[in-house]
């Protein structure tokens, strides 16, 4: 008798044989790969035992592309061919990149698709290509360490990454030959690393202070479900700012104002070394060539960085308000990023949340470790430990409507995956097509938001303005990628688009958009009211114009027509001004002025409809 081998869907047919899956932290400065082995998650080091791979790629020789430390060593001799910090350019266009700080190091290549590319000896290289090389190196490291082919990877991204940046990350993984099981927000990965998913309930704060950016995320755990309540941060705040504060102090103390490029680089390196030393020492030396050495105490260092630490705490308080929770409600605080090693940072975070933050796992490795745990679950090795991760959209998604207004379909901080639908209609009579403009942002006007995509719905039956019913559905999947569908109700005509623009928002742009939405809230409210009144005025004006052309001479005498045309001219003048109340009163005045004309048109329509109809037939119909 033959035996049939049975396995659960998605799991290995051999109970003892686990699938090989990894978690990857694709970082701006360094990248790591981790995996679960023997039930324990840990980062995978290279042959020399080094866990972190510098996120640097050198293209000096097209036949021998260098990645990691080898590439970093070539940065000084071949700066144009050595691409570093490419994560900052992921999902961005050439126009965006020209304004970036790193523009001075690279030659931007014009591209017909709008993508940013850098000229190297190996030809034009995009950030996706460079990131793919980093991912290839991590994939090879995993192969060598685990002794087999990787079947899937969870790759982490900043919580603030928009649709274009997430898609660019997936593209890089595909080029590297990696199957992406999921894109996971970095703060969520950190919470998973600490096993906080094993608790029944809990509120978790993830404080992520890296070299260049700061992020705060608040998560709620309920019966194995991670829900991101709010995200926030400051993308112009990080360990680099700590280093700059030390360097500025050193220059002021020594009285030096003019440094060569080499001296400035040396000072930056010494400032960073002093910062790291002060995490465990009471003082650290700093020496600028040509001057006497000076010493920085930990106490004075904390005075220098105190305003920066307070900025991070303000972002934490904003996130708490967004999530509608108190600092005392937080059950656990997780530290991520090398800059959280600074004692003042740990102390300040502990005081804000009223508890000691978790720091048992290396803050540089915690994100990769958490991603590997999630990868182990998704590949089918740990079905009993399954957990659900519910992230949020970082910025509101919506459509442009008449008057260049934004109608938000999915608000910021909405849990994903999510699908939301809203019904729209046509503006003009007989309209047979509708142009849809998908935008992202918090402001009320389209010009103040980011354009994501445009597409058209054709085949709408010609109807009176406002009669057509068009259902527009926005859907964001678990990876944070957006698709939009428009469907006309009468004919069932459908048009859809998967939003995959060639460039997106940088972290600092997202933060700036959020800040602008707060600071311009009152101005935006007034601007929206003005735009809405202008649309109403335009509709009234166009309707009266059409009515006068059709029935003006038949139903109005010359004086009445002149009076109505004068009222329309006054409304046009008010539409050009920026006075909401004056425009609103103008609409009301013209409405009153046109009442007689509207009444006569209605009487005429009824009269035409009743022509040739007997009273008896009407009575029969009514009975």
Wavefront OBJ file of the C-alpha trace (Angstrom):
o trace
v 0.000 0.000 0.000
v 1.425 3.384 -1.010
v 1.444 6.204 1.505
v 0.524 9.719 0.449
v 2.673 12.493 1.849
v 0.460 15.321 3.089
v 1.594 18.821 4.026
v -0.154 22.015 5.037
v -0.441 24.558 2.187
v 2.676 26.721 1.992
v 4.701 24.493 4.332
v 7.506 22.091 3.674
v 6.386 18.448 3.142
v 9.236 17.443 5.463
v 8.373 18.480 9.038
v 12.039 18.830 9.966
v 12.984 20.842 6.874
v 12.548 24.587 7.240
v 12.464 26.960 4.304
v 15.264 29.509 4.203
v 13.944 33.040 4.711
v 15.683 36.263 5.704
v 14.925 39.715 7.013
v 16.814 42.616 5.427
v 17.334 46.095 6.829
v 18.198 48.089 3.701
v 19.668 51.131 5.402
v 20.937 54.517 4.282
v 24.399 54.065 5.820
v 24.596 50.340 6.562
v 22.516 47.284 5.650
v 22.082 43.951 7.432
v 20.573 40.533 6.800
v 19.214 38.258 9.545
v 17.605 34.835 9.734
v 15.990 32.486 12.252
v 18.188 29.437 12.921
v 17.453 26.870 15.570
v 14.528 28.956 16.765
v 16.714 32.044 17.351
v 16.837 35.172 15.185
v 20.256 36.706 14.591
v 22.090 38.812 12.027
v 24.343 36.997 9.562
v 27.965 38.232 9.520
v 30.341 38.112 6.551
v 33.440 35.885 6.325
v 35.335 38.319 8.583
v 32.592 38.241 11.205
v 31.306 41.767 10.435
v 27.522 42.084 10.565
v 26.991 45.515 8.982
v 27.468 45.997 5.241
v 28.138 49.656 4.270
v 25.400 50.724 1.823
v 27.979 51.804 -0.765
v 28.524 50.617 -4.355
v 31.502 51.461 -6.599
v 31.167 51.364 -10.413
v 34.717 52.248 -11.479
v 35.074 48.891 -13.232
v 31.891 47.599 -14.924
v 33.286 44.064 -14.790
v 34.086 44.236 -11.077
v 31.419 46.189 -9.168
v 32.443 46.653 -5.536
v 29.921 46.629 -2.660
v 30.325 47.417 1.037
v 33.663 48.106 2.698
v 35.609 47.644 -0.526
v 33.471 50.285 -2.222
v 33.693 52.619 0.776
v 37.499 52.454 0.589
v 37.300 53.816 -2.981
v 35.075 56.790 -2.116
v 37.953 59.275 -1.765
v 39.732 58.262 -4.997
v 36.607 57.772 -7.138
v 33.773 59.847 -5.609
v 31.699 60.103 -8.810
v 31.740 56.330 -9.275
v 31.040 55.499 -5.615
v 27.329 55.733 -4.796
v 26.486 56.066 -1.107
v 23.244 56.872 0.734
v 21.241 55.868 -2.359
v 18.256 55.167 -0.121
v 17.707 58.936 -0.042
v 17.121 58.857 -3.811
v 14.866 55.782 -3.979
v 11.628 56.650 -5.752
v 12.785 60.173 -6.551
v 13.050 61.980 -9.861
v 16.020 63.797 -11.388
v 14.418 67.153 -10.631
v 14.113 66.230 -6.936
v 17.689 64.961 -6.768
v 19.179 68.190 -8.098
v 18.224 69.912 -4.849
v 19.618 67.154 -2.608
v 22.706 67.629 -0.482
v 24.543 64.827 -2.263
v 24.100 66.541 -5.648
v 27.640 67.947 -5.424
v 29.177 64.458 -5.497
v 27.338 63.068 -8.521
v 26.531 63.963 -12.090
v 22.784 63.687 -12.669
v 21.863 62.086 -16.006
v 18.674 63.284 -17.771
v 16.220 60.427 -18.193
v 13.096 60.344 -20.336
v 11.217 58.354 -17.687
v 11.867 60.998 -15.027
v 13.962 58.684 -12.847
v 17.130 59.935 -11.205
v 20.325 58.361 -12.558
v 23.987 59.027 -11.853
v 26.749 59.008 -14.445
v 29.565 56.545 -13.654
v 32.300 54.810 -15.631
v 29.898 51.871 -15.903
v 27.231 54.110 -17.438
v 24.090 55.720 -15.954
v 23.092 54.005 -12.695
v 19.758 54.411 -10.874
v 19.282 54.105 -7.091
v 17.265 50.938 -7.774
v 20.255 49.367 -9.538
v 22.645 50.362 -6.736
v 20.252 49.060 -4.071
v 19.940 45.822 -6.037
v 23.723 45.352 -5.798
v 23.538 45.773 -2.011
v 20.687 43.276 -1.850
v 22.616 40.835 -4.058
v 25.554 40.990 -1.634
v 23.246 40.309 1.326
v 21.547 37.492 -0.573
v 24.920 35.892 -1.307
v 25.942 36.256 2.345
v 22.744 34.469 3.375
v 23.366 31.702 0.829
v 26.913 31.155 2.094
v 25.873 31.168 5.757
v 22.647 29.178 5.505
v 23.902 26.739 2.895
v 21.048 27.058 0.440
v 18.922 29.346 -1.722
v 16.812 31.972 0.042
v 13.121 31.377 -0.672
v 11.812 34.715 0.544
v 12.731 37.976 2.234
v 11.024 40.606 4.343
v 12.597 43.982 3.587
v 12.121 46.903 5.951
v 11.336 50.473 4.909
v 10.886 53.689 6.900
v 7.327 54.255 8.085
v 7.327 57.492 6.077
v 8.198 55.834 2.729
v 5.544 56.720 0.173
v 4.171 54.561 -2.636
v 6.951 55.340 -5.121
v 9.699 54.655 -2.602
v 8.141 51.326 -1.574
v 7.737 50.278 -5.185
v 11.362 51.208 -5.919
v 12.441 48.984 -3.009
v 10.443 46.058 -4.419
v 11.947 46.668 -7.870
v 15.469 46.549 -6.410
v 14.690 43.239 -4.697
v 13.341 41.778 -7.941
v 16.522 42.800 -9.790
v 18.537 41.147 -7.003
v 16.601 37.903 -7.476
v 14.823 38.094 -4.131
v 11.181 37.138 -3.616
v 9.680 39.833 -1.391
v 7.351 38.298 1.169
v 6.461 41.717 2.548
v 7.691 45.261 2.934
v 7.651 45.899 6.680
v 7.831 49.267 8.402
v 11.029 49.545 10.437
v 9.346 50.441 13.775
v 7.036 47.444 13.510
v 10.017 45.166 12.852
v 11.717 46.482 15.990
v 8.667 45.671 18.121
v 8.559 42.139 16.695
v 12.270 41.669 17.510
v 11.564 42.144 21.206
v 8.846 39.516 21.129
v 6.233 42.077 22.060
v 3.860 40.250 19.727
v 3.649 37.443 22.319
v 1.787 39.679 24.754
v -1.997 39.672 24.781
v -2.411 43.440 24.896
v -0.122 46.450 24.880
v 0.795 49.913 23.656
v 4.325 50.173 22.251
v 6.408 53.222 21.345
v 9.326 52.783 18.934
v 11.867 55.615 19.208
v 14.186 55.469 16.159
v 17.095 57.919 16.130
v 19.542 57.180 13.333
v 22.373 59.110 11.774
v 20.227 61.498 9.759
v 16.573 61.055 10.708
v 14.288 60.525 13.683
v 11.041 58.512 13.647
v 8.512 57.760 16.377
v 5.808 55.123 15.924
v 3.041 54.095 18.305
v 1.709 50.546 17.964
v -1.187 48.772 19.625
v -1.084 45.002 20.115
v -4.392 43.212 20.525
v -4.536 39.394 20.391
v -1.621 39.011 18.028
v -2.551 41.974 15.824
v -0.070 44.850 15.532
v -1.816 48.090 14.604
v 0.170 51.261 13.924
v -1.757 54.048 15.648
v 0.419 56.968 14.576
v 3.778 57.828 13.095
v 5.783 61.018 13.323
v 9.297 62.295 13.452
v 11.824 64.846 12.315
v 13.743 63.995 9.150
v 16.299 66.734 9.801
v 17.410 65.323 13.144
v 19.900 62.570 13.934
v 23.354 61.633 15.121
v 24.911 63.770 12.382
v 23.412 66.803 14.121
v 25.063 65.729 17.382
v 28.384 65.568 15.526
v 27.805 69.012 14.006
v 27.089 70.503 17.436
v 30.426 69.150 18.713
v 32.275 70.440 15.630
v 30.741 73.926 15.984
v 31.741 74.010 19.658
v 35.300 72.973 18.789
v 35.627 75.711 16.178
v 34.240 78.323 18.557
v 36.532 77.163 21.366
v 39.684 77.219 19.219
v 38.738 80.401 17.373
v 39.223 78.812 13.939
v 36.804 79.913 11.228
v 38.413 78.780 7.979
v 38.996 75.056 7.465
v 40.113 73.200 4.382
v 37.980 70.340 3.077
v 40.415 67.823 4.529
v 40.430 69.518 7.945
v 36.633 69.627 7.985
v 36.387 65.909 7.239
v 38.938 65.199 9.971
v 36.962 67.326 12.432
v 33.734 65.519 11.574
v 35.421 62.170 12.191
v 36.833 63.367 15.523
v 33.453 64.765 16.572
v 31.788 61.436 15.851
v 34.485 59.578 17.777
v 34.095 61.946 20.729
v 30.312 61.421 20.750
v 30.753 57.651 20.815
v 33.405 57.825 23.529
v 31.196 60.016 25.744
v 28.601 57.237 25.923
v 30.933 55.453 28.348
v 33.504 58.115 29.385
v 33.274 61.426 31.222
v 35.424 63.306 28.689
v 36.870 62.954 25.192
v 39.719 64.751 23.369
v 39.325 66.674 20.109
v 42.262 67.953 18.092
v 42.132 70.225 15.047
v 45.433 70.173 13.091
v 47.484 73.254 13.953
v 45.822 73.863 17.349
v 46.194 72.650 20.888
v 44.015 69.633 21.794
v 40.801 70.415 23.675
v 38.615 68.216 25.862
v 34.834 67.893 25.811
v 33.108 66.682 28.959
v 29.945 64.602 28.906
v 28.145 67.307 30.889
v 28.931 69.980 28.291
v 28.145 67.567 25.451
v 24.695 67.028 26.942
v 24.223 70.799 27.124
v 25.085 71.079 23.427
v 22.636 68.384 22.276
v 19.834 69.087 24.759
v 17.845 71.264 22.264
v 18.099 68.459 19.681
v 16.866 65.822 22.122
v 13.961 68.107 23.082
v 13.012 68.346 19.398
v 12.662 64.578 19.279
v 10.452 64.647 22.375
v 8.165 67.236 20.778
v 7.653 64.856 17.857
v 6.829 62.088 20.360
v 4.173 64.256 22.003
v 2.615 65.053 18.607
v 2.414 61.331 17.828
v 0.769 60.701 21.207
v -1.835 63.359 20.417
v -2.456 61.834 16.969
v -2.973 58.416 18.561
v -5.132 59.955 21.335
v -3.143 58.256 24.110
v -1.112 59.527 27.070
v 2.594 58.900 27.627
v 1.722 56.997 30.789
v -0.429 54.577 28.770
v 2.630 53.201 26.920
v 3.563 49.700 28.111
v 6.938 49.345 26.343
v 9.424 51.659 24.662
v 11.832 50.240 22.056
v 15.044 52.028 21.033
v 16.268 51.803 17.433
v 19.275 53.436 15.777
v 22.871 53.927 16.884
v 22.234 57.426 18.239
v 20.034 55.980 21.005
v 23.270 54.814 22.676
v 23.759 58.395 23.926
v 22.930 58.322 27.688
v 21.012 61.632 27.592
v 18.718 60.254 24.879
v 17.888 57.143 26.903
v 17.313 59.220 30.024
v 15.019 61.707 28.253
v 12.969 58.965 26.582
v 12.603 57.134 29.902
v 11.412 60.311 31.656
v 8.877 61.119 28.917
v 7.236 57.686 28.949
v 7.784 56.981 32.648
v 9.643 53.682 32.115
v 13.077 52.384 31.139
v 13.274 51.785 27.383
v 14.158 48.332 26.033
v 17.745 48.228 24.764
v 18.844 44.588 25.158
v 19.140 44.072 21.384
v 21.772 46.060 19.486
v 19.834 49.120 18.212
v 21.637 48.821 14.868
v 20.473 45.201 14.448
v 17.007 45.177 15.986
v 15.157 46.023 12.737
v 16.798 43.222 10.723
v 16.157 40.748 13.560
v 12.455 41.620 13.650
v 12.180 41.341 9.867
v 13.721 37.849 9.978
v 11.123 36.711 12.522
v 8.327 37.932 10.275
v 9.968 36.261 7.254
v 10.167 32.968 9.157
v 6.430 33.176 9.823
v 5.420 34.196 6.301
v 7.478 31.453 4.634
v 5.565 28.849 6.649
v 8.118 27.766 9.254
v 6.133 29.010 12.262
v 2.401 28.903 11.483
v 1.582 28.604 15.158
v 3.296 31.912 15.800
v 1.493 33.838 13.101
v 0.823 37.491 13.772
v -0.904 40.214 11.846
v 0.831 43.508 11.185
v -1.376 46.484 10.453
v 0.606 49.509 9.250
v -0.771 52.889 8.217
v -0.602 55.216 5.223
v 1.804 58.076 6.029
v -0.054 60.775 4.051
v -3.666 61.192 2.916
v -4.619 59.956 -0.563
v -7.307 61.603 -2.645
v -8.561 63.059 -5.937
v -8.578 66.497 -7.506
v -12.102 67.932 -7.794
v -13.456 71.090 -9.439
v -11.755 74.241 -8.262
v -8.401 72.414 -7.832
v -9.610 71.093 -4.483
v -8.479 67.835 -2.884
v -11.101 65.308 -1.845
v -9.374 62.950 0.602
v -10.418 59.312 0.093
v -8.013 57.623 2.533
v -6.933 59.879 5.427
v -3.428 59.842 6.910
v -2.794 57.159 9.569
v -5.488 54.837 8.125
v -4.631 51.186 8.828
v -3.590 49.124 5.794
v -4.517 47.055 3.887
v -7.553 49.222 3.166
v -10.094 49.887 0.411
v -12.256 53.016 0.359
v -14.791 54.098 -2.257
v -16.552 57.374 -2.954
v -19.090 58.411 -5.578
v -18.424 61.314 -7.939
v -20.355 62.838 -10.829
v -19.887 64.951 -13.954
v -19.615 68.738 -13.993
v -20.837 69.553 -17.506
v -23.921 68.478 -19.410
v -23.309 65.673 -21.894
v -19.883 64.893 -20.451
v -18.664 61.491 -21.734
v -15.208 61.265 -20.116
v -13.707 62.014 -16.736
v -10.057 62.827 -15.997
v -8.913 61.549 -12.608
v -5.904 63.049 -10.839
v -4.610 61.067 -7.829
v -2.797 63.192 -5.236
v -1.129 62.722 -1.855
v -0.881 65.217 0.993
v -2.650 67.033 3.792
v -3.379 70.421 2.210
v -6.724 71.484 0.745
v -5.501 72.615 -2.680
v -3.958 70.389 -5.363
v -0.988 72.720 -5.918
v 0.081 72.162 -2.295
v -0.019 68.345 -2.577
v 2.006 65.776 -4.505
v 0.738 64.424 -7.838
v 0.858 60.607 -7.971
v -0.909 59.620 -11.186
v -3.476 60.615 -13.817
v -5.845 58.438 -15.851
v -9.172 58.755 -17.685
v -12.560 57.046 -17.587
v -14.230 57.106 -21.022
v -17.572 55.816 -22.242
v -19.795 57.716 -19.803
v -23.335 58.009 -21.262
v -24.162 61.672 -22.047
v -26.399 62.945 -19.258
v -27.310 66.151 -17.501
v -24.560 67.572 -15.309
v -24.556 65.774 -11.961
v -26.646 62.830 -13.159
v -23.833 60.346 -13.819
v -22.703 58.103 -10.937
v -19.015 57.211 -10.939
v -17.669 55.076 -8.106
v -13.954 55.608 -7.446
v -12.213 52.986 -5.272
v -8.814 53.458 -3.637
v -7.045 50.292 -2.465
v -3.756 50.133 -0.541
v -2.263 46.656 -0.104
v -0.207 45.272 2.791
v 2.994 46.658 1.237
v 1.524 50.150 1.092
v 1.085 50.160 -2.705
v -1.911 51.980 -4.165
v -4.334 51.072 -6.959
v -7.304 53.211 -8.076
v -10.398 52.130 -10.026
v -13.220 54.236 -11.507
v -16.510 52.564 -12.511
v -19.527 54.184 -14.189
v -22.721 52.771 -12.628
v -25.028 52.692 -15.680
v -22.794 50.938 -18.224
v -20.296 49.295 -15.891
v -17.418 50.934 -17.801
v -14.197 50.571 -15.781
v -10.807 52.264 -15.843
v -8.053 51.492 -13.341
v -4.432 52.280 -12.589
v -1.771 50.887 -10.287
v 0.047 53.914 -8.976
v 3.694 53.377 -9.785
v 5.202 56.803 -10.451
v 8.876 57.107 -11.353
v 9.643 59.286 -8.375
v 8.164 60.029 -4.980
v 8.661 61.947 -1.767
v 11.794 62.121 0.294
v 11.442 61.747 4.061
v 12.086 65.447 4.618
v 9.383 66.319 2.071
v 6.834 64.166 3.911
v 7.692 65.860 7.200
v 7.511 69.276 5.526
v 4.072 68.463 4.076
v 2.766 67.405 7.479
v 4.206 70.510 9.115
v 2.694 72.708 6.388
v -0.738 71.141 6.944
v -0.558 72.204 10.612
v 0.849 75.700 10.099
v -1.432 76.537 7.139
v -4.597 74.936 8.501
v -6.524 78.201 8.819
v -5.294 79.530 5.468
v -6.222 76.250 3.799
v -9.714 76.391 5.302
v -10.277 79.847 3.823
v -8.759 78.818 0.475
v -11.052 75.784 0.282
v -14.135 77.880 1.079
v -13.145 80.374 -1.619
v -12.573 77.616 -4.188
v -15.906 75.957 -3.358
v -17.781 79.282 -3.713
v -16.033 79.946 -7.029
v -17.197 76.555 -8.330
v -20.776 77.349 -7.233
v -20.558 80.786 -8.836
v -19.193 79.331 -12.074
v -21.989 76.748 -12.222
v -24.661 79.435 -11.668
v -23.061 81.728 -14.248
v -22.817 78.976 -16.900
v -26.408 77.836 -16.254
v -27.750 81.388 -16.658
v -25.674 81.914 -19.808
v -27.160 78.785 -21.381
v -30.693 79.730 -20.250
v -30.412 83.267 -21.661
v -29.152 81.931 -24.969
v -32.117 79.537 -25.171
v -35.046 81.566 -23.743
v -33.809 85.046 -22.862
v -35.445 86.921 -25.719
v -38.692 84.956 -25.463
v -39.242 85.282 -21.703
v -37.505 88.545 -20.716
v -37.821 92.096 -21.926
v -34.752 94.146 -22.753
v -34.564 95.810 -19.305
v -34.856 92.455 -17.501
v -32.134 90.925 -19.666
v -29.844 93.883 -19.046
v -30.408 93.657 -15.293
v -29.606 89.942 -15.268
v -26.478 90.417 -17.412
v -25.326 93.199 -15.086
v -25.739 90.838 -12.130
v -23.680 88.177 -13.950
v -20.933 90.724 -14.666
v -20.812 91.686 -10.977
v -20.524 88.013 -10.016
v -17.590 87.594 -12.413
v -15.833 90.507 -10.699
v -16.406 88.953 -7.280
v -15.098 85.582 -8.533
v -11.790 87.240 -9.410
v -11.417 88.683 -5.894
v -10.395 86.660 -2.819
v -13.296 87.589 -0.551
v -15.388 84.548 0.454
v -18.255 86.459 2.064
v -18.528 88.954 -0.800
v -18.620 86.099 -3.330
v -21.195 84.204 -1.266
v -23.465 87.267 -1.105
v -22.989 87.793 -4.871
v -24.182 84.235 -5.569
v -27.230 84.798 -3.367
v -27.991 88.150 -5.050
v -27.793 86.697 -8.558
v -29.940 83.775 -7.431
v -32.655 86.149 -6.267
v -32.317 88.222 -9.437
v -32.835 85.131 -11.621
v -35.858 83.772 -9.720
v -38.411 85.415 -12.058
v -36.627 84.082 -15.147
v -36.382 80.583 -13.627
v -40.079 80.647 -12.735
v -41.075 81.644 -16.281
v -38.892 78.878 -17.754
v -40.537 76.320 -15.467
v -44.021 77.524 -16.438
v -43.022 77.301 -20.096
v -41.723 73.734 -19.657
v -44.925 72.632 -17.893
v -47.060 74.324 -20.525
v -45.213 72.527 -23.326
v -45.565 69.222 -21.518
v -49.349 69.683 -21.132
v -50.006 70.782 -24.700
v -52.631 68.438 -26.232
v -53.339 66.679 -22.942
v -56.983 66.715 -21.724
v -58.054 67.203 -18.128
v -59.856 63.858 -18.257
v -56.690 61.972 -19.159
v -54.837 63.616 -16.282
v -57.615 62.609 -13.882
v -57.461 59.030 -15.158
v -53.694 58.920 -14.582
v -54.018 60.335 -11.075
v -56.708 57.796 -10.167
l 1 2 3 4 5 6 7 8 9 10 11 12 13 14 15 16 17 18 19 20 21 22 23 24 25 26 27 28 29 30 31 32 33 34 35 36 37 38 39 40 41 42 43 44 45 46 47 48 49 50 51 52 53 54 55 56 57 58 59 60 61 62 63 64 65 66 67 68 69 70 71 72 73 74 75 76 77 78 79 80 81 82 83 84 85 86 87 88 89 90 91 92 93 94 95 96 97 98 99 100 101 102 103 104 105 106 107 108 109 110 111 112 113 114 115 116 117 118 119 120 121 122 123 124 125 126 127 128 129 130 131 132 133 134 135 136 137 138 139 140 141 142 143 144 145 146 147 148 149 150 151 152 153 154 155 156 157 158 159 160 161 162 163 164 165 166 167 168 169 170 171 172 173 174 175 176 177 178 179 180 181 182 183 184 185 186 187 188 189 190 191 192 193 194 195 196 197 198 199 200 201 202 203 204 205 206 207 208 209 210 211 212 213 214 215 216 217 218 219 220 221 222 223 224 225 226 227 228 229 230 231 232 233 234 235 236 237 238 239 240 241 242 243 244 245 246 247 248 249 250 251 252 253 254 255 256 257 258 259 260 261 262 263 264 265 266 267 268 269 270 271 272 273 274 275 276 277 278 279 280 281 282 283 284 285 286 287 288 289 290 291 292 293 294 295 296 297 298 299 300 301 302 303 304 305 306 307 308 309 310 311 312 313 314 315 316 317 318 319 320 321 322 323 324 325 326 327 328 329 330 331 332 333 334 335 336 337 338 339 340 341 342 343 344 345 346 347 348 349 350 351 352 353 354 355 356 357 358 359 360 361 362 363 364 365 366 367 368 369 370 371 372 373 374 375 376 377 378 379 380 381 382 383 384 385 386 387 388 389 390 391 392 393 394 395 396 397 398 399 400 401 402 403 404 405 406 407 408 409 410 411 412 413 414 415 416 417 418 419 420 421 422 423 424 425 426 427 428 429 430 431 432 433 434 435 436 437 438 439 440 441 442 443 444 445 446 447 448 449 450 451 452 453 454 455 456 457 458 459 460 461 462 463 464 465 466 467 468 469 470 471 472 473 474 475 476 477 478 479 480 481 482 483 484 485 486 487 488 489 490 491 492 493 494 495 496 497 498 499 500 501 502 503 504 505 506 507 508 509 510 511 512 513 514 515 516 517 518 519 520 521 522 523 524 525 526 527 528 529 530 531 532 533 534 535 536 537 538 539 540 541 542 543 544 545 546 547 548 549 550 551 552 553 554 555 556 557 558 559 560 561 562 563 564 565 566 567 568 569 570 571 572 573 574 575 576 577 578 579 580 581 582 583 584 585 586 587 588 589 590 591 592 593 594 595 596 597 598 599 600 601 602 603 604 605 606 607 608 609 610 611 612 613 614 615 616 617 618 619 620 621 622 623
